[in-house]
Amino acid sequence: MFAVTLPVLVVAHVAGFYWALRRYSEGATGDLVTDAPDWQSPVGFLTGAAAYAVLWLVLALVCRRDGRAQVREQPAAPRPVLDRSS
């Protein structure tokens, strides 16, 4: 379940951020994708969205690695020693 939920959350976060950034740049009725928005942050419209996507991708990979590290196989029980002295 974790393998499905995490990518869905990352895509939702990045899409929401892009949508909010697009609305600030172009307005509610502006183009969906644009190279020359009416307003840009100092970082840039597409650069900011790409940096946010990379940040979330790295965070998701770290979370996934940590989630896998916690699920470890239990060591096998030691085999009983047979007493052959008798």
Buried (B, 14 or more C-beta within 10 A) or exposed (E): EEEEEBEEEBEEBBEEBBEEBBEBBBEEEEEEEEEEBEEBEEEEBBEBBBEBBEEBEEEBEEBBEEEEEEEEEEEEEEEEEEEEEE
